[in-house]
Amino acid sequence: MSAAHDRQPLLASLPSVDELLKGPHGIVWLSQASRTLVVGAIREVLSAKRDEILKGLSSELSLQGLSAAINLRLAQLSSFSLRPVINATGIVLHTNLGRAPLSEKAIENVIAVSRGYSNLEYDLAEGQRGKRHVHTARILKQLTGAEDALIVNNNAAAVLLSVNTLSQGREVIVSRGELVEIGGSFRVPDVMAAGGAILREVGTTNKTHIQDYNRAISERTGLILKVHQSNYKVIGFTQDVSVEELAALGKKQGIPVMYDLGSGCLVDLKQYGIHSEPSVPAIMKSGVDLVTFSGDKLLGGPQGGLIVGSKEIIEKIRKNPLARAVRVDKMTIAAFEAVLMDYMDSGNVPVLQMLFQPLKTIKARAGKIAAQLRKYNDNADIRIIKDSSKAGGGSLPEVEFETYAVYINPMQISVNELEKRLRQGSPPVIARIRENTLALDARTIRDQEIKDLTRTVSASLTPS
Ligand SMILES: *Cc1c(COP(=O)(O)O)cnc(C)c1O
């Protein structure tokens, strides 16, 4: 710690922005980045240094140190904040890592449509104004069996918009077992309130009967809502009411029934041995009026909220002024149309491929990663371990996916240090720590990422 009287000369010797700009490094910086960025980086570093000196945390000043700090800051300022990472967590629908990766076809279509102009709202056959929803509605009707369909910003918006359209100032009947919170900001009671509806809770946490719904119906009822419990499960002495029963009750009483399905899978997962998640077409067959689900969960598309169901209700929803506030843009529509097309023909959807790839494919990939790592690193214990992972994104919460992971025990640095270095690597690698070992789950690592992955891991294992 320096005494206060030592600080004045140090502060006085800090170079000015202009001096640094005119110095030898300044010329290089200005050749690499715009003046605004360079000046910004210099100002930030100088101000941080000034604070350090004032707090007595710094008692010396070197031009070299300042330049290095400015170099680093400039590199940070001129690179994108949002960038690709390697997902080595094994969680396919990782909400923090952007959920569903898109298919090549979807990516190509986004590029093609966004590079220039498009017929987003132009009817090419008639030569007049068209509607943006037509590009996805037809194919969604075919895939789900619904009369009509609409895509909005995300599923939270889909629920909000539907509830607001059908129940503003009226009651929405929901089972107490389904008043869920999904990832912090989506809580069923809050969404009802935001949609201007009055929540009418029925049943108990563990059991709700059809009579509970029946008794709650009055002239104030606008909607019966069923919500997929998504990320949690009530087990033991439980009962809920099936969609079929609710749909029949709604028909009898003349009240619309909606199912917020959350994940919403377009294909039958029974073919993969999963019986707990009914597909959207199966739900539509049960007779509900409306189903809402996410575009970037099991469907494997971009962020979006899909509303499928009765023609009459969807027409009403489209006319709600809120619909404009949550509408999707051309890039989203382009990606969805391609993903939905993939369902129509090849079925090649990356999310489904990653979730249901054969275990031996994952094992082979883990083997390849481990072999590469062993080749360059004798400073770590590297093993292949049979492991399990979750789908993520609140999807299929009860399903354990068998997987293989490369477990790394570094000898010269701590596991926490390794995890941190990987996260800050280029590209960043997001891994998990299990049993005090770093685990790289091969399920979510794409073959084309293995080279970058092993390079980042090898660079991180060496002590600095
Ligand atoms: C995930 C989920 C939502 C929110 O969907 P977003 O697309 O993330 O907005 C709403 N309801 C349920 C049941 C969910 O599982």
The ligand as an SDF file (V2000), in Angstrom:
LIG
                    3D

 15 15  0  0  0  0  0  0  0  0999 V2000
  -40.8180  -23.8260  -21.9160 C   0  0  0  0  0  0  0  0  0  0  0  0
  -42.2110  -23.6060  -21.5810 C   0  0  0  0  0  0  0  0  0  0  0  0
  -42.8130  -22.3460  -21.7580 C   0  0  0  0  0  0  0  0  0  0  0  0
  -42.0370  -21.1660  -22.2530 C   0  0  0  0  0  0  0  0  0  0  0  0
  -41.6530  -21.3520  -23.5680 O   0  0  0  0  0  0  0  0  0  0  0  0
  -40.6040  -20.3420  -24.2610 P   0  0  0  0  0  0  0  0  0  0  0  0
  -40.6110  -20.7630  -25.6930 O   0  0  0  0  0  0  0  0  0  0  0  0
  -39.2990  -20.5680  -23.5720 O   0  0  0  0  0  0  0  0  0  0  0  0
  -41.1080  -18.9650  -24.0550 O   0  0  0  0  0  0  0  0  0  0  0  0
  -44.1400  -22.2140  -21.4380 C   0  0  0  0  0  0  0  0  0  0  0  0
  -44.8560  -23.2460  -20.9730 N   0  0  0  0  0  0  0  0  0  0  0  0
  -44.3140  -24.4690  -20.7750 C   0  0  0  0  0  0  0  0  0  0  0  0
  -45.1790  -25.5690  -20.2260 C   0  0  0  0  0  0  0  0  0  0  0  0
  -42.9810  -24.6930  -21.0680 C   0  0  0  0  0  0  0  0  0  0  0  0
  -42.4360  -25.9010  -20.8730 O   0  0  0  0  0  0  0  0  0  0  0  0
  1  2  1  0
  2  3  1  0
  2 14  2  0
  3  4  1  0
  3 10  2  0
  4  5  1  0
  5  6  1  0
  6  7  2  0
  6  8  1  0
  6  9  1  0
 10 11  1  0
 11 12  2  0
 12 13  1  0
 12 14  1  0
 14 15  1  0
M  END
$$$$
